[in-house]
Amino acid sequence: MMSHFRTPTLTPVKIADMRPTQISVGMREVEQKRKTWREKSAKQRADFFGKHMVPVIVGPKDKNYLIDHHHLARALHEEKVEWVLVQVVADLSRLDKDAFWIFMDNRNWTHPYDAEGKRRDFDAIPKSVAELADDPYRSLSGELRRVGGFAKDTTPFSEFLWADYLRRRIKKSVIQTDFSGAVEKALAFAKDKDADFLPGWCGPSSVG
């Protein structure tokens, strides 16, 4: 989760027209958000939209680029929700494509890493939320935070940093066949001193 000054706009934006700024999401987390959405009443859904504006950057050709809530946008899209309200963080529409992505990268407003954790060219970022790839380790890190493995932090893409840490320690097959077991393993690794550089680390302090 990122924290920025945002200017709200009352004009709804089509989710299908919004551009991602990352390559992957955790689809298990997307499914959880879909389930939560389906359980809401009509009034709760209306209230939800009033409290959850999506932060965007206006980029080249006046496209709206998501810089947070990719999981939510994908979940709502899967649930056939067409529109969301946005909060414009910055208008960079005057920049050309190359300058735009360089600026976005320098502000930590993009995460061009694929589902294997490898840095890719900006052209690899999908053009719609429907095309976001599944990174099981992002689902694992999201669940790890929910069960208290690390604290919520304002560091951009903090869950992806944890995902990359877990990627080197837990086999993907374990996540796919025994998610609960993978979470238990992740909890143990999260308390390790080797993880103390990660945002939100709340493992035991070393005793001199």
N, C-alpha and C positions, 0 to 999 in steps of 0.2 A: 504494500500500500504506500502511495506517495502523497506528500502533503505540499500543496501549491496554493498560491493566491489565484482564485478563479473568478471570472466574470460570468454570471449566469445569463443564459439566453432562453427566452420562452418559446423559441421556435423548435418544434420537434424535428429530429433527424432520423431518417430511415436507418435501421441497424444494418440492412443489407448494403447500404452505401458507405458505411464507415470503414476506414482502413486500419488494420492492426499495425502495431509498432513492434510486435514480437512474432516469433515463428510458431511457438507451441503453447499449449495449455495442458493442465492435468484434467483429462476427461472424466475421471472419477469425481473430481471437484465440480465440474460442470453438471454432472448428473445429480449431485447433491443439491445444487442450486435449482435445477429443474424441479426436483421433488418438492423443495421448499416453496417454489412458486405455485405449483399445482395445489398446494394445501392452503393458499391464501384465499380469502374471500374477495369479492369485487371491491369492497371498501379498502381492505388491506392492500390490494394491488394499487389502487389509486393513491393511497398514502405513501406507499413504497416509492412510486415515481416522484412524488414531491420531495422525498428525502434522499434520493439516490440519483442525482444528476451525474452524467458520465463526463469525465474530463477529457477534453480534446485539444489538439493543436490544429488550426486551420493551415493546411499546407498548399502546395502547388495545385492549380486548377480548382482552388477553393474546396478541396476534399477535407473531410473531418478525420483526423488521425487520433485514434484512441491512445491514451498514455496510461490508462489504468482500467480496471474492471473488465478485462478481456473475458474472464470466465463468466461473469454476469451477462455480458453482451452475447456470448455464444449460447448460454443457457436460454436467454429470452428469445433469441433467434430460433433455436430448436423448438421452443414452445409456441412458435408462430406469432410472437409479438413483433410488430412491425416498426414501432417508433419508440424513441427515448428522448428525454430532454438532456441537453448537454451544457457543460460549463467550459467556456473557451479560455484556456490558459494563456495562449499566445496566438497571434495572427502572423504566420510566416508565409502567407500566400504569394508574396512578392519574390520569394527566393526561387531559384531554379532547383531542379531535382537534386543535383549533387550537393549544392550548398545547404539545402534543406536537411538532408540526411546527416551531413557532417555536423551541423548545428545540433540536431536532435541527439546525435551520439555524444557530443560533448556535454550536453545537459542531462545525460542519463535518462532521456525520454524514449529510448529505444533499446531493445535487447535482441540483437540479430544472432541468436544462438539456436541451433536446431535441436531436435528431440534427442540427439545424442550428446548434447552439450558442446557442440563444436561451433565456433564462430563462422558465420557465412557472410556473403556479400548482401548488401541491402536489397538487391533484387530478389533474394530468396524469401523475403517477408511476403506473406500472402496478401492478396488484394481484398480479401473479405474475411470476416470472422468465421464463415462457414468452412474456410480452407485451413484453419489453424490445425496443426498436427498435435497428436497426443504424446506427451512426455510423462510416462508413468512415475518418474522420479519427482516431477512437480506435484503430482497427486500425493505422493508419499510425504514430501516436505510440508504440504498444506495440512495434511492430517497430523503430522508431527507437531506443528504449531498449535493446532486445536487441542491436542492432549497435553500441552504444556512442555513440550520438548525444547521450545525456545520462545522468547517473548516477541510480541508484535513490535515491529520496528519500522521507522520511516525511511530506512535505507531503500533506494529504488531496487526493485526486483530481488528483495531479500530472500524470498522463497526459492528463487532460482539459484541463488548462491548456496543455499542449503541443499537443494536438489543435486547440485554438482558435487558437493561434499559426499552425499549419500551414494551418488552414482559410482564412486570409486570404492565403495565398501559393501554394498549389498547387490546381489545379482538381480537382474531384471526378472528372471524366472521366478524368484521368490515373491516379488511384488505381484506378479501376475497370478500365481497359484495360491499364495498364502499372505494376503494383504495384512491381516492382523499380526501375523508373525513378523512381517517386514517392519511394521510400526514398532514392535517390541525391540527389534534389532536397532532401528533408527533411534529409539529413546536411549539405548545404551551408548550408541556412538555420539549422540548429542551431548552427553555428560562428559565425554572425553576431553582432556585438556587440548587435544589436537584441534578441537572445534572452537577454541576460545576467540579466534579471530573473526568468527562469523557474527553478523548482526543479530542481536537478541539472545546471544548465548547466555544461559543461566545455569551452567554446570557448576560443580563444586570448585571452590577456590583452593589453590594449592597451599599447603601449610608448611611454613619454613621450619 
